[in-house]
Each structure stands twice: as structure tokens, then as C-alpha cells.
Amino acid sequence: MRIPILKLQQYLLISVQVDLDDQTALQFQEDLLNKIHQEGSAGVVIDLTSVEMIDSFIAKVLGDVVEMSNLMGARVVMTGIQPAVAITLIDMGIILDDVPTALDLEQGLEKLQQELEE
Amino acid sequence: MHAAVLEMIYNQRNEIKENWSEKMTLVRNDVFKEKVPKTLFQDTNEEFAALIFNSFDAELEDGRAFLRSFAEKLIRMGWPLSYFTKGMQTFRRVVLESISSGSEIPSKKMYETFYEIEEWVDEMVNQLVDEYSGSWETTLHQQRLALKELSAPLIPVFDNISVMPLIGTIDTERAKLIMENLLDGIIEHRSQVVLIDITGVPVVDTMVAHHIIQASEAVRLVGAECILVGIRPEIAQTIVNLGIDLGKFPTKSSLRKGIETGMELTKRQIINV
């Protein structure tokens, strides 16, 4: 199972529609990095609105993806993290402090724009 | 109950009642400290005595219904449970005294009779206690609900800016509620900035600080920003003395300054017209 990665001008949009399992997450990590390399994208928005559960491994993978993308010169914003997911992450002690977040896709794109302007 | 006992109590009912009423004045001094008007107390005693004697004749279910309505009346009047329990205890004592003084019952049957009376009195006391504790539980439940509703409101003040004023001490249960309300409210009102106002929180110890830090991190995860406002001088002192690091998110001394910062963050400003 692969997660589709859409290109919108200089950005990449990913809407995760299923609960991620370990394999899918790792596949996604690889796909995204390849895509960034291929397209030379400046920004990435990962939308997690439909994700209802994130375990510690997935959280680590997502954190890694953000770091790796930053290394490749693409800023990443995560959007639409659900309250229940946020509470679980905090309870597990996963803070994801290096990851910029936004409420939804729209605000996520705005935030990317701001960060790229700086 | 034993027919002979019943008959005896029935025959001596006036005497028993008189004795009982007399002893109940002691209860009045004891329980109410004479705060209740004498006539009211006597009227209620009359009713109580009638109720007790009726419970001999009435069917079981009827007796329960009478007792319930009497209990409800007294709960409304705010009379304490000890009035009931003491009343019943006194009644038992009076009945037992008059039985043992009367010679109608053979001494062999005495124990049995005592036992029966005990059982009957206990039954009534149990029901009364049930009524009272039921009413306490309902009150407690309602108060708890009210407290829950009041404990963590999220108020949208401007587009994208909401305020959560916290008043009173914060424990783990409340912290959980605060976090849930905060996050759900952010999604509902699409807030980009939330101000947590701790002006009304009397003490900020490590645990409270920990809860607030956790809440603000969760807020950041869902994509909003958290500003802690209303930090009083003594709170600032405690926080630094305890070595709590609140450096990760902005803090302001007053709600007004917090709202100004929130406006800046959402690229707006308040101007005079």
C-alpha cells in the first residue's frame, strides 16, 4: 500500500487517508524523499486529518521524514493532527518539537509560504 | 411481628408516644441546638410518631411510600439524618422499656420479642439512610457536573483567537479535561492562537506546570499556538525557584498583553477609529 504524493507548483501535498502501519510508513518515507529529489520541491505539507492513531514508531518515522526533508532543502509542515492523536503523542512523551504544525491544509500552505520567505 | 407484641404496643401507644416525645426534646437540644421552633418540632414529632405507628398497620409497600414522602419533606427542610436515627433509637428504647416493665410477655419470649423489634426498627432506619444518601448522591452528582462544565471553558474572543480562563486548583483529572476542551475547541473554532489565563490559579507547582506544558505541546501539535497569560509575580517566583522551564512557549503577564501578542501572530492590530 502506497500513499499518493501530489505535486502542486513548488510544493508536495500528502494526505494520509489510512492509519499508517510500519511498512507503509517506511515506504512513504522513501517515496517522499525520492519525489523531493526528483521535483526539487521547496516545501511539503503532510495532512493527517483522517489519521486516528499514531504509535511511537510511526511518530518516529514522521519525525525522521521531517528531518530528512529539511536536509534535502524542503520545509515540512504537518497539518490536521487530531486532538486524540495529539493527546496520545504527548502521553507517550513524543513532542515532535522540530516539526512545524498547522490546523489544516490551507493554513499549512500559508505557513510554508511564510517559512520560505524568511 | 408477634401478635401479642403488636397488641401490647398498640394498647400502650399513648404512653409510648408520650415517653418518646419527652425524650425527643433532648434530641432537639442535641441535634438542633434549639434553633428549630418548638411548635414545628412538635408537629414534626407528631407526624413522625403517627408514621411509626402506621407502619404496623399498613402494608409493606404503603409503609415505604409514607416513609419516603416524610423523608423527602425533611430533606427539603434541611433537617439532619441524625434526627431520624436518634428518633428511631429513642423509640426503640421506649418500646423495649415498656415491654420489659409490662409482664404480659413471658420472659422466655423476651429475647425473641427484642429481636423482632430490633429488626423492625433497623428496617426503617435503613430505608431512611437510603433515602438520605440517595439525595446526597444526586446533589453531589449535579454539583460535579456543574463544576465540570465550569472548569475549562474555551471562549473564542476574535477570529482565530480563543481564551481559556482557569480558576481554582488544577488536579490531574481537571488537567485532562482542560486538554480535551482546549484541543476540541481549537478544531471547532479554528483558532490559531489560544491564551491560557492562569490569573485565578492560586498555586503553580511542578505538577500544574507539567500539565500546562503538556497541554501547550498538544496545542502545538494540532497546529495552533499557546500563550500563557496572567502570570502573577508570586507565580513567576515559584516557577523560577522550582526550576520549571517555561521557555518553550511565550508567556505574558496579563490577558491584555497576551491578546496583543495574539493579534501580532495573526497579523492584525487594534487601532483607534
Contacts between the chains, C-beta under 8 A, distances in Angstrom:
chain1	res1	chain2	res2	distance
A	78	B	223	7.7
A	79	B	223	6.0
A	80	B	223	7.2
A	81	B	221	4.9
A	81	B	222	5.0
A	81	B	223	6.6
A	82	B	187	7.8
A	82	B	222	7.3
A	83	B	180	6.8
A	83	B	183	3.3
A	83	B	184	5.5
A	83	B	186	7.8
A	83	B	187	6.4
A	83	B	218	7.5
A	83	B	222	6.2
A	85	B	221	7.6
A	86	B	183	5.9
A	86	B	218	4.2
A	86	B	219	7.9
A	86	B	221	4.1
A	86	B	222	5.1
A	87	B	179	6.2
A	87	B	180	7.3
A	87	B	183	7.0
A	87	B	218	5.9
A	89	B	218	7.6
A	89	B	221	6.1
A	90	B	179	7.9
A	90	B	214	5.1
A	90	B	217	5.5
A	90	B	218	4.8
A	90	B	221	7.2
A	95	B	217	5.5
A	96	B	221	6.6
A	97	B	217	7.8
A	97	B	248	7.5
A	101	B	220	6.0
A	101	B	221	5.8
A	101	B	222	6.9
A	101	B	223	4.3
A	102	B	223	4.2
A	103	B	186	7.2
A	103	B	187	7.6
A	103	B	190	6.1
A	103	B	191	7.9
A	103	B	192	6.7
A	103	B	222	6.8
A	103	B	223	4.0
A	103	B	224	6.2
A	104	B	190	7.6
A	104	B	223	7.4
A	107	B	192	7.0
A	107	B	223	6.7
A	108	B	223	7.5
